[in-house]
Amino acid sequence: MQAQLDRKAPRGGLGRAMRYLGNQRRSAMIAYGALVLATLAQLAVPQLVQSMIDAVTRAGADPSAAEAIVLSAAGLILLFAVLRGVFSFLQAFMSEQTSQGLAFDLRNAIFEKIQRLSFSYYDQNQTGQLMVRATDDVERVRTFIAQGLIMAAQSLLLLVGALLVLAFTNWQLTLVVLPLLPVALLVFVIFGSVSQPLFAAVQQKLSALNTILQENLAGLKVVKAFAREPYEERRFADAATALMEQQLRVNRVFSFLFPVVFLVAQIGQAAILYFGGRQILAGTLDLGEYQKFSLYLVYLFFPLGQLGFIIALMAQASASAGRIFEVLDARSEITDRPGAITLPPIQGRVEFRNVTFRYLGTGEPVLRGVSFVVEPGQTVALLGATGSGKTSIINLIPRFYDATEGQVLIDGYDVRDVTLDSLRGQIGIVLQESNLFSGTIRDNIAFGQPDATDEQVEAAARAAAAHDFIMSFPEGYATPVGERGVTLSGGQKQRIAIARALLLNPRLLILDDSTSSVDLQTEATIQQALDQLMQGRTSFVIAQRISTVLNADQILVLDRGQVVARGTHAELLEQSPIYAEIYHSQLV
């Protein structure tokens, strides 16, 4: 299945990417200034060569004067070569610095955008696609800025400078090669338009390959557990084959392009040999002038020889820039409304008013007309079969998604009318999947409050029944956590995630099946701590086991997106057949 990101690439992406050069104005000006000076030094050499040749051919008149002219010209040629080398080094260094700065800005812009996009965006787009945007696509734009753009500017300077000198040197010979320039320009336009879609397809197939790689690295244990290595290897090989075949299509195009460009250059060289030779025989062109003309002709055809490389870099960068701006232009479904206010410190009253919700791009709602009120300090348990809508309810409270119809209110404020930061900053959340980050255990507990003291971190860990196992490690709270917490057990990760939420001391607490990954003994320990900590807080608890929700002030029983029963444990045993069935199936 092709990701949504590849459906349509915005046009003009390369021009928009180049606007980021505004942040690198100083280094760019130095780079292009050095380029101009190096090119001028290069353009001066053929004139000096003519002086040397003329001095040699006229040596019979005054050999000593001719020798002095030759030595002077040779010295100047050497000087200009040194100057060109110095300015070329400066140009290369500063253009690389400019391109790295642009790549830095683009990657930061992409990452910042990814951080702010809503969950519905990630429901439709693959992680591997986004990773390629921030890495390979940015690198291709950077390479064009560092090499292709500089090369294009150098080619333009050489082309214009050489044309002017050739026209003043011998306008008749200049007219011979002039018709070749529109031909070369036409070749440039044709191959540019043909190659850009090919490079876009390369990037799409690279994204698909990267997605398979990312999924397999993340789910390696599952692959091994089900002995699916051969299948995954074939899937990766198929994606790699598709990428290779697309790259070969590109190579076929450019294998044809370069001979065409060099053919145009060779035709011009042959024409000059013929018409220049005739002028020499006629006595209207001397040897020194012809040699100068030939050298400037090289400067004229040199840009034509570079066309293929410039086209390749530009086509790749243009395709990649379009893909980058697909992300930067993406519209987040969840944003602060104009005039959104800061949510004041909450008491914890939560109300759902006739809420209906469906995920973007789906027809059937996952919640239908859900209404309930939770008073401050109450504990609410959500119970129901998988797919009944429990997680959807808690996703609407911190605005991970917005209700399709109806309202979600906290202390009377519609969550859509307050800023996201002020809303989420007052909600503690422990999700079903405990995501930990590379760093120490302390860093993970203090993730939401980096300035917390060691005493506060330890208190949160004790409350989550995590302190004892943390201290069993030789480094204690300084113990490094592997990628995604792989060095910890499921129960240990879950307790660290609980401690992370509790450190915020939130008035509103959401626990999404937070004891699902622990054994019964650990569950009892955690539950005892949570019972104490949930006092005075409004708490939403999702659990598959009734034993974790027996003491809730309210239990909402959901079935197919609707609240089919509500009440305490005792009330629901008498009133709700669904609840009674769950209870008896688990405990009796």
C-alpha positions as CSV (number, residue, x, y, z in Angstrom):
1,M,0.0,0.0,0.0
2,Q,1.4,3.4,-1.0
3,A,1.6,5.9,1.7
4,Q,-0.5,9.1,1.6
5,L,2.7,11.2,1.4
6,D,3.5,10.1,-2.1
7,R,0.1,11.0,-3.7
8,K,1.0,14.5,-4.7
9,A,4.2,16.4,-4.5
10,P,3.9,20.2,-4.5
11,R,5.5,22.0,-7.4
12,G,8.2,24.6,-7.0
13,G,9.7,22.9,-3.9
14,L,13.3,23.5,-5.0
15,G,12.7,27.2,-5.2
16,R,11.1,27.2,-1.8
17,A,14.0,25.2,-0.3
18,M,16.5,27.8,-1.7
19,R,14.7,30.5,0.3
20,Y,16.3,28.9,3.3
21,L,19.6,30.3,2.0
22,G,18.4,33.6,3.5
23,N,19.6,32.2,6.9
24,Q,23.0,31.5,5.4
25,R,23.4,34.8,3.7
26,R,26.9,35.6,4.8
27,S,28.5,32.2,3.9
28,A,26.6,32.2,0.6
29,M,27.8,35.7,-0.4
30,I,31.4,34.7,0.4
31,A,31.1,31.5,-1.6
32,Y,29.7,33.2,-4.7
33,G,32.1,36.1,-4.4
34,A,35.0,33.7,-4.3
35,L,33.4,31.9,-7.3
36,V,33.3,35.1,-9.3
37,L,37.0,35.9,-8.6
38,A,38.1,32.3,-9.4
39,T,36.2,32.4,-12.7
40,L,37.7,35.8,-13.6
41,A,41.2,34.4,-12.9
42,Q,40.3,31.5,-15.1
43,L,39.1,33.7,-17.9
44,A,42.3,35.7,-17.9
45,V,44.6,32.8,-18.7
46,P,43.8,32.4,-22.5
47,Q,44.6,36.1,-23.1
48,L,48.0,35.5,-21.4
49,V,48.6,32.4,-23.6
50,Q,48.0,34.5,-26.7
51,S,50.6,37.0,-25.5
52,M,53.1,34.2,-25.1
53,I,52.4,32.7,-28.5
54,D,52.5,36.1,-30.2
55,A,55.8,36.9,-28.5
56,V,57.3,33.6,-29.7
57,T,56.1,34.0,-33.3
58,R,57.6,37.5,-33.5
59,A,60.8,36.5,-31.8
60,G,62.8,37.3,-34.9
61,A,62.4,41.0,-34.5
62,D,63.6,41.3,-30.9
63,P,64.3,37.9,-29.1
64,S,65.2,39.4,-25.7
65,A,61.9,41.4,-25.6
66,A,60.0,38.3,-26.6
67,E,61.7,36.3,-23.9
68,A,60.7,38.9,-21.3
69,I,57.1,38.9,-22.5
70,V,57.0,35.1,-22.3
71,L,58.5,35.1,-18.8
72,S,56.0,37.8,-17.7
73,A,53.1,35.9,-19.2
74,A,54.2,32.6,-17.6
75,G,54.5,34.3,-14.2
76,L,51.1,35.9,-14.5
77,I,49.6,32.5,-15.6
78,L,51.1,31.0,-12.5
79,L,49.9,33.9,-10.3
80,F,46.4,33.5,-11.7
81,A,46.5,29.8,-11.2
82,V,47.4,30.3,-7.5
83,L,44.6,32.9,-7.1
84,R,42.1,30.6,-8.7
85,G,43.2,27.8,-6.4
86,V,42.8,30.0,-3.3
87,F,39.4,31.3,-4.4
88,S,38.2,27.9,-5.5
89,F,39.1,26.5,-2.0
90,L,37.3,29.3,-0.3
91,Q,34.3,28.9,-2.6
92,A,34.2,25.1,-2.0
93,F,34.5,25.5,1.8
94,M,31.9,28.2,2.1
95,S,29.4,26.5,-0.3
96,E,29.7,23.4,1.8
97,Q,29.1,25.4,5.0
98,T,26.1,27.1,3.3
99,S,24.6,23.8,2.3
100,Q,25.1,22.2,5.7
101,G,23.4,25.2,7.3
102,L,20.5,24.9,4.9
103,A,20.2,21.1,5.6
104,F,20.3,21.9,9.4
105,D,17.4,24.4,9.0
106,L,15.4,22.0,6.8
107,R,15.8,19.0,9.2
108,N,14.8,21.1,12.2
109,A,11.8,22.4,10.3
110,I,10.7,18.9,9.4
111,F,11.2,17.6,12.9
112,E,9.4,20.5,14.4
113,K,6.5,19.9,12.0
114,I,6.4,16.2,12.8
115,Q,6.2,17.0,16.5
116,R,3.2,19.2,15.9
117,L,1.2,17.0,13.5
118,S,-1.9,15.3,14.8
119,F,-2.3,11.6,15.4
120,S,-4.7,11.3,12.4
121,Y,-1.7,12.3,10.2
122,Y,0.4,9.3,11.5
123,D,-2.7,7.0,11.1
124,Q,-2.3,7.6,7.3
125,N,1.4,7.9,6.8
126,Q,4.3,5.5,7.5
127,T,7.2,6.2,9.8
128,G,9.7,5.1,7.2
129,Q,8.4,7.7,4.7
130,L,8.9,10.5,7.2
131,M,12.4,9.3,8.1
132,V,13.5,9.4,4.5
133,R,12.1,13.0,4.2
134,A,14.4,14.2,7.0
135,T,17.5,12.3,5.9
136,D,17.9,11.3,2.3
137,D,15.7,13.9,0.7
138,V,17.3,16.7,2.7
139,E,20.7,15.4,1.7
140,R,19.8,15.5,-2.0
141,V,18.7,19.1,-1.7
142,R,21.9,19.9,0.3
143,T,24.1,18.2,-2.4
144,F,22.5,20.4,-5.1
145,I,23.1,23.6,-3.1
146,A,26.7,22.6,-2.4
147,Q,27.6,21.3,-5.9
148,G,24.8,21.7,-8.5
149,L,23.9,25.3,-7.8
150,I,27.6,26.4,-7.6
151,M,28.3,24.5,-10.8
152,A,25.4,26.1,-12.6
153,A,26.5,29.6,-11.5
154,Q,30.1,28.8,-12.6
155,S,28.9,27.5,-15.9
156,L,26.8,30.6,-16.5
157,L,29.7,32.9,-15.7
158,L,32.0,31.0,-17.9
159,L,29.5,30.9,-20.7
160,V,28.7,34.6,-20.6
161,G,32.3,35.6,-20.1
162,A,33.6,33.4,-22.9
163,L,30.9,34.5,-25.3
164,L,31.7,38.2,-24.7
165,V,35.5,37.6,-25.3
166,L,34.8,35.4,-28.3
167,A,32.5,38.0,-29.9
168,F,35.2,40.8,-29.5
169,T,38.0,38.5,-30.6
170,N,36.3,37.1,-33.8
171,W,32.6,37.6,-34.3
172,Q,32.5,35.5,-37.5
173,L,33.7,32.3,-35.6
174,T,31.4,33.2,-32.7
175,L,28.4,33.1,-35.0
176,V,29.5,29.5,-36.0
177,V,29.1,28.1,-32.5
178,L,26.2,30.4,-31.3
179,P,23.4,28.2,-32.8
180,L,24.6,25.3,-30.6
181,L,23.6,27.1,-27.4
182,P,19.8,26.9,-27.9
183,V,20.3,23.2,-28.8
184,A,22.1,22.6,-25.5
185,L,19.4,24.6,-23.6
186,L,16.7,22.4,-25.3
187,V,18.5,19.3,-24.2
188,F,18.7,20.7,-20.7
189,V,14.9,21.4,-20.5
190,I,13.9,18.0,-22.1
191,F,16.1,15.9,-19.8
192,G,15.1,17.9,-16.8
193,S,11.4,17.3,-17.3
194,V,11.9,13.6,-18.1
195,S,14.3,12.9,-15.2
196,Q,12.5,14.6,-12.3
197,P,9.5,12.1,-12.2
198,L,12.1,9.3,-12.4
199,F,14.0,10.6,-9.4
200,A,10.7,11.1,-7.5
201,A,9.9,7.5,-8.1
202,V,13.3,6.5,-6.8
203,Q,12.6,8.4,-3.6
204,Q,9.2,6.7,-3.2
205,K,10.8,3.3,-3.6
206,L,13.6,4.2,-1.2
207,S,10.9,5.2,1.3
208,A,9.1,1.9,0.8
209,L,12.4,0.0,1.4
210,N,13.1,2.1,4.5
211,T,9.6,1.5,5.9
212,I,10.2,-2.3,5.6
213,L,13.5,-2.0,7.4
214,Q,12.1,0.2,10.1
215,E,9.2,-2.1,10.8
216,N,11.4,-5.2,10.9
217,L,13.9,-3.6,13.3
218,A,11.0,-2.5,15.6
219,G,9.3,-5.9,15.4
220,L,12.3,-8.2,15.3
221,K,11.2,-10.3,18.2
222,V,7.8,-10.9,16.5
223,V,9.5,-11.9,13.3
224,K,11.8,-14.3,15.0
225,A,9.0,-15.7,17.3
226,F,6.9,-16.6,14.2
227,A,9.9,-17.8,12.1
228,R,9.0,-15.3,9.4
229,E,12.6,-14.4,8.5
230,P,12.4,-15.9,5.0
231,Y,9.1,-14.0,4.2
232,E,10.5,-10.7,5.5
233,E,13.8,-11.3,3.5
234,R,11.7,-11.8,0.4
235,R,9.7,-8.7,1.1
236,F,12.8,-6.6,1.6
237,A,14.4,-8.2,-1.5
238,D,11.3,-7.3,-3.6
239,A,11.5,-3.7,-2.4
240,A,15.2,-3.5,-3.0
241,T,14.7,-4.9,-6.5
242,A,12.1,-2.3,-7.3
243,L,14.5,0.4,-6.1
244,M,17.3,-1.0,-8.2
245,E,15.2,-1.2,-11.3
246,Q,14.0,2.4,-10.9
247,Q,17.6,3.5,-10.5
248,L,18.5,1.6,-13.6
249,R,15.8,3.5,-15.5
250,V,17.3,6.7,-14.4
251,N,20.8,5.5,-15.5
252,R,19.5,4.6,-18.9
253,V,18.2,8.1,-19.4
254,F,21.5,9.7,-18.3
255,S,23.5,7.2,-20.3
256,F,21.8,8.7,-23.3
257,L,22.1,12.3,-22.1
258,F,25.8,12.5,-21.7
259,P,26.7,11.4,-25.2
260,V,24.2,13.9,-26.6
261,V,25.8,16.7,-24.7
262,F,29.3,15.8,-25.7
263,L,28.1,15.3,-29.3
264,V,26.9,18.9,-29.3
265,A,30.2,20.1,-28.0
266,Q,32.2,18.0,-30.5
267,I,30.1,19.4,-33.4
268,G,31.0,22.9,-32.3
269,Q,34.7,22.0,-32.0
270,A,34.7,20.5,-35.5
271,A,33.0,23.6,-36.9
272,I,35.6,25.9,-35.3
273,L,38.5,23.7,-36.7
274,Y,37.1,24.0,-40.2
275,F,36.2,27.7,-40.3
276,G,39.1,28.7,-38.2
277,G,41.5,26.8,-40.4
278,R,40.1,28.6,-43.4
279,Q,40.7,32.0,-41.8
280,I,44.3,31.0,-40.9
281,L,44.9,30.0,-44.5
282,A,43.4,33.2,-45.7
283,G,45.7,35.2,-43.4
284,T,42.8,36.8,-41.4
285,L,43.5,34.9,-38.2
286,D,46.9,34.4,-36.6
287,L,48.1,31.5,-34.5
288,G,48.0,33.2,-31.1
289,E,44.4,34.5,-31.6
290,Y,43.3,31.1,-32.8
291,Q,44.8,29.5,-29.7
292,K,43.1,32.0,-27.5
293,F,39.8,31.4,-29.3
294,S,40.2,27.7,-28.9
295,L,40.8,28.0,-25.1
296,Y,37.8,30.3,-24.7
297,L,35.8,27.8,-26.8
298,V,36.6,25.1,-24.2
299,Y,35.2,27.5,-21.5
300,L,32.1,27.8,-23.7
301,F,31.7,24.0,-24.2
302,F,32.7,23.2,-20.6
303,P,29.3,24.2,-19.2
304,L,27.6,22.1,-21.9
305,G,29.6,19.1,-20.7
306,Q,28.5,19.9,-17.1
307,L,24.8,20.0,-18.2
308,G,24.2,16.3,-17.5
309,F,25.6,16.4,-14.0
310,I,23.7,19.7,-13.2
311,I,20.5,18.2,-14.6
312,A,20.9,15.0,-12.5
313,L,21.5,17.0,-9.3
314,M,18.7,19.4,-10.0
315,A,16.2,16.7,-10.9
316,Q,17.0,14.8,-7.7
317,A,16.9,17.9,-5.6
318,S,13.6,19.1,-7.1
319,A,11.9,15.7,-6.5
320,S,13.2,15.6,-2.9
321,A,12.3,19.2,-2.2
322,G,8.8,18.5,-3.3
323,R,8.6,15.6,-0.9
324,I,10.0,17.7,1.9
325,F,7.3,20.3,1.5
326,E,4.7,17.6,1.5
327,V,5.5,17.3,5.2
328,L,6.1,21.0,5.9
329,D,2.8,21.9,4.2
330,A,0.8,19.1,5.9
331,R,-2.2,20.5,7.8
332,S,-2.6,19.3,11.4
333,E,-6.1,18.4,12.3
334,I,-5.4,19.3,16.0
335,T,-4.2,22.9,16.4
336,D,-4.9,25.8,18.7
337,R,-7.9,27.7,17.5
338,P,-7.5,31.5,16.9
339,G,-8.1,33.2,20.2
340,A,-7.6,29.9,22.2
341,I,-7.2,30.7,25.9
342,T,-4.9,29.2,28.5
343,L,-6.7,26.6,30.6
344,P,-6.5,27.7,34.2
345,P,-5.6,25.2,36.9
346,I,-8.3,22.6,36.7
347,Q,-10.4,21.0,39.4
348,G,-11.0,17.9,37.3
349,R,-14.7,17.9,36.2
350,V,-15.0,16.1,32.9
351,E,-18.1,16.0,30.7
352,F,-18.9,14.3,27.4
353,R,-21.9,15.8,25.7
354,N,-23.4,13.6,23.0
355,V,-20.0,12.8,21.6
356,T,-19.7,11.0,18.3
357,F,-16.2,10.3,16.9
358,R,-14.9,8.6,13.7
359,Y,-11.3,8.3,12.6
360,L,-10.3,10.3,9.5
361,G,-11.1,8.5,6.3
362,T,-13.4,5.9,7.9
363,G,-17.2,5.8,7.6
364,E,-18.3,4.0,10.7
365,P,-18.1,6.0,14.0
366,V,-16.2,4.4,16.9
367,L,-18.2,6.4,19.4
368,R,-21.9,7.1,19.1
369,G,-23.7,9.7,21.2
370,V,-21.5,9.2,24.3
371,S,-22.6,11.4,27.3
372,F,-21.4,11.3,30.9
373,V,-20.2,13.5,33.7
374,V,-17.2,12.9,36.1
375,E,-17.0,15.0,39.1
376,P,-13.6,16.2,40.5
377,G,-11.7,13.6,42.4
378,Q,-13.8,10.7,41.0
379,T,-12.3,7.5,39.6
380,V,-13.9,6.3,36.4
381,A,-13.3,2.8,35.0
382,L,-13.9,2.1,31.3
383,L,-14.7,-1.5,30.6
384,G,-15.6,-3.3,27.5
385,A,-14.5,-5.6,24.7
386,T,-11.6,-4.7,22.4
387,G,-12.9,-2.1,19.9
388,S,-15.7,-0.9,22.1
389,G,-14.3,2.6,22.2
390,K,-12.5,2.8,25.5
391,T,-9.2,4.2,24.1
392,S,-11.1,6.6,21.8
393,I,-12.7,8.2,24.9
394,I,-9.4,8.9,26.6
395,N,-7.8,10.1,23.3
396,L,-10.5,12.8,23.1
397,I,-9.7,14.3,26.6
398,P,-6.2,15.5,25.8
399,R,-7.2,16.3,22.2
400,F,-5.2,13.6,20.6
401,Y,-8.2,13.6,18.3
402,D,-11.2,16.0,18.1
403,A,-14.8,14.8,18.5
404,T,-16.6,14.6,15.2
405,E,-19.8,15.7,16.9
406,G,-20.6,16.9,20.4
407,Q,-18.3,18.4,23.1
408,V,-15.7,17.3,25.5
409,L,-15.5,19.7,28.5
410,I,-13.0,20.1,31.4
411,D,-14.3,22.4,34.2
412,G,-16.8,23.7,31.7
413,Y,-14.2,24.6,29.1
414,D,-14.5,23.0,25.7
415,V,-11.1,21.4,25.1
416,R,-11.1,22.9,21.6
417,D,-11.2,26.4,23.0
418,V,-8.0,26.1,25.1
419,T,-4.4,25.9,24.1
420,L,-3.0,22.4,23.7
421,D,0.0,23.0,26.0
422,S,-2.1,24.3,28.9
423,L,-4.5,21.3,28.5
424,R,-2.0,18.5,28.2
425,G,0.3,20.0,30.8
426,Q,-2.3,19.3,33.4
427,I,-3.1,15.7,32.4
428,G,-1.0,12.7,33.5
429,I,-1.1,9.8,31.0
430,V,0.2,6.3,31.1
431,L,-0.5,4.6,27.7
432,Q,-1.0,0.9,27.1
433,E,2.4,0.8,25.3
434,S,5.1,2.1,27.5
435,N,7.5,4.2,25.3
436,L,10.8,4.9,26.9
437,F,13.6,7.0,25.5
438,S,17.4,6.4,25.3
439,G,19.0,7.9,28.4
440,T,18.9,7.0,32.1
441,I,16.0,5.8,34.2
442,R,16.0,9.2,35.9
443,D,15.8,11.0,32.6
444,N,12.7,8.9,31.6
445,I,10.9,9.5,34.9
446,A,11.6,13.2,34.7
447,F,10.7,13.4,31.0
448,G,7.7,15.7,31.6
449,Q,9.4,17.7,34.4
450,P,13.2,17.9,33.6
451,D,13.9,20.2,36.5
452,A,12.5,17.8,39.1
453,T,14.8,17.1,42.1
454,D,16.2,13.6,42.8
455,E,13.9,13.4,45.8
456,Q,10.8,14.1,43.7
457,V,11.9,11.5,41.1
458,E,12.4,8.9,43.9
459,A,9.1,9.7,45.5
460,A,7.3,9.1,42.1
461,A,9.2,5.9,41.6
462,R,8.3,4.7,45.1
463,A,4.6,5.5,44.5
464,A,4.8,3.4,41.2
465,A,6.5,0.5,43.0
466,A,9.6,1.1,40.9
467,H,12.2,2.2,43.4
468,D,13.2,-1.3,44.6
469,F,13.9,-2.8,41.2
470,I,15.7,0.5,40.1
471,M,18.0,0.3,43.1
472,S,18.8,-3.4,42.3
473,F,20.7,-2.1,39.3
474,P,24.4,-1.3,40.0
475,E,23.9,2.3,38.7
476,G,20.5,2.9,40.3
477,Y,18.6,5.8,38.7
478,A,21.6,6.4,36.4
479,T,21.1,3.1,34.7
480,P,21.0,3.6,30.9
481,V,17.8,2.5,29.2
482,G,18.2,0.8,25.9
483,E,16.4,1.8,22.7
484,R,12.6,1.8,23.5
485,G,13.5,0.3,26.9
486,V,14.6,-3.1,25.6
487,T,16.8,-3.6,28.6
488,L,13.8,-3.6,30.9
489,S,11.0,-6.0,31.4
490,G,7.4,-5.1,30.4
491,G,6.4,-4.6,34.1
492,Q,9.5,-2.4,34.8
493,K,8.8,-0.2,31.8
494,Q,5.2,0.1,32.8
495,R,6.1,1.2,36.3
496,I,8.6,3.8,35.0
497,A,5.9,5.1,32.8
498,I,3.5,5.4,35.7
499,A,6.2,7.2,37.7
500,R,6.7,9.6,34.8
501,A,3.0,10.5,34.9
502,L,2.8,10.8,38.6
503,L,5.8,13.1,38.8
504,L,3.6,15.8,37.2
505,N,1.2,15.6,40.1
506,P,-1.7,16.1,37.7
507,R,-5.3,16.8,38.7
508,L,-6.4,14.6,35.8
509,L,-5.0,11.1,35.5
510,I,-5.4,8.7,32.5
511,L,-4.3,5.1,32.9
512,D,-4.7,3.1,29.7
513,D,-4.6,-0.5,30.9
514,S,-1.5,0.4,32.8
515,T,-1.1,-2.9,34.7
516,S,-1.5,-5.1,31.6
517,S,2.2,-6.0,31.4
518,V,2.8,-7.0,35.0
519,D,2.2,-10.2,37.0
520,L,-0.5,-10.4,39.7
521,Q,1.8,-9.7,42.6
522,T,3.2,-6.6,40.9
523,E,-0.2,-5.6,39.8
524,A,-1.4,-5.7,43.4
525,T,1.5,-3.5,44.5
526,I,0.9,-1.0,41.8
527,Q,-2.8,-0.9,42.3
528,Q,-2.3,-0.3,46.0
529,A,-0.1,2.7,45.2
530,L,-2.5,4.0,42.5
531,D,-5.5,3.7,44.8
532,Q,-3.7,6.1,47.2
533,L,-2.5,8.5,44.6
534,M,-5.8,8.7,42.7
535,Q,-7.4,10.1,45.8
536,G,-8.3,13.7,45.2
537,R,-7.6,13.3,41.4
538,T,-10.1,12.7,38.6
539,S,-8.9,9.4,37.2
540,F,-9.8,7.5,34.1
541,V,-8.8,3.9,34.2
542,I,-9.0,1.4,31.3
543,A,-8.6,-2.2,32.3
544,Q,-9.3,-5.6,30.8
545,R,-9.5,-7.1,34.3
546,I,-12.4,-6.3,36.7
547,S,-10.1,-6.7,39.7
548,T,-8.5,-3.4,38.8
549,V,-11.7,-1.4,38.7
550,L,-13.8,-2.8,41.6
551,N,-13.3,0.4,43.8
552,A,-14.1,2.9,41.0
553,D,-16.7,5.6,41.7
554,Q,-18.2,5.0,38.3
555,I,-17.8,2.1,35.9
556,L,-18.7,2.8,32.3
557,V,-19.5,-0.3,30.3
558,L,-19.0,0.2,26.5
559,D,-20.2,-1.9,23.7
560,R,-19.7,-1.0,20.0
561,G,-19.0,2.7,20.8
562,Q,-21.9,3.3,23.1
563,V,-22.2,3.5,26.9
564,V,-24.6,0.6,27.6
565,A,-24.3,0.7,31.4
566,R,-22.9,2.8,34.2
567,G,-22.7,2.6,38.0
568,T,-20.7,1.1,40.8
569,H,-19.6,-2.5,40.8
570,A,-22.5,-3.6,43.0
571,E,-25.0,-1.7,40.9
572,L,-23.8,-3.1,37.6
573,L,-23.8,-6.7,38.9
574,E,-27.5,-6.4,39.2
575,Q,-28.3,-4.1,36.3
576,S,-25.9,-5.0,33.5
577,P,-25.8,-8.5,31.9
578,I,-22.7,-7.5,30.0
579,Y,-20.8,-6.5,33.2
580,A,-22.1,-9.6,35.1
581,E,-20.9,-11.8,32.3
582,I,-17.4,-10.3,32.3
583,Y,-17.3,-10.5,36.1
584,H,-18.3,-14.1,36.3
585,S,-16.1,-15.2,33.4
586,Q,-13.0,-13.7,35.1
587,L,-13.6,-14.3,38.8
588,V,-16.0,-17.2,39.0
